[in-house]
Amino acid sequence: MTRTRQMPNKLQQSNELHLRMLLRKERNTMVWSPEANKLNAVAFYDMMFNQCEPRKAIEQFVGDEYIQHNPEVADGKEAFIEYFERMAAEYPGKVTHCTSSKLFGRFEI
């Protein structure tokens, strides 16, 4: 059973609203900006960790290929989904908070 946990804080709600304002759809691709990239990264982590919805996070935020940085997890979207679904089951109620991020070119970490 997947457990969904919302983070009902004003900062997240503001970020989500701002993200919707920053992004435009053009032929099913998002227009890139540094601020939108940061908000996407935070939304991705919130969806996969806190809301325990890694499949939805992959579908919404990941392109054609996913290369995993964690040597304990195989590359690819399905490996990512399987790993984080297992983590959600093994650690119910876990919550992470993104306290800072760094932009390297078009990559947010």
HELIX and SHEET records of a PDB file:
HELIX    1   1 LYS A   10  LEU A   22  1                                  13    
HELIX    2   2 PRO A   34  TYR A   45  1                                  12    
HELIX    3   3 ASP A   46  ASN A   50  3                                   5    
HELIX    4   4 PRO A   54  PHE A   61  1                                   8    
HELIX    5   5 LYS A   77  GLU A   90  1                                  14    
SHEET    1   A 2 LYS A  25  GLU A  26  0                                        
SHEET    2   A 2 THR A  29  MET A  30 -1                                        
SHEET    1   B 2 LEU A 103  PHE A 104  0                                        
SHEET    2   B 2 PHE A 107  GLU A 108 -1                                        
END                                                                             
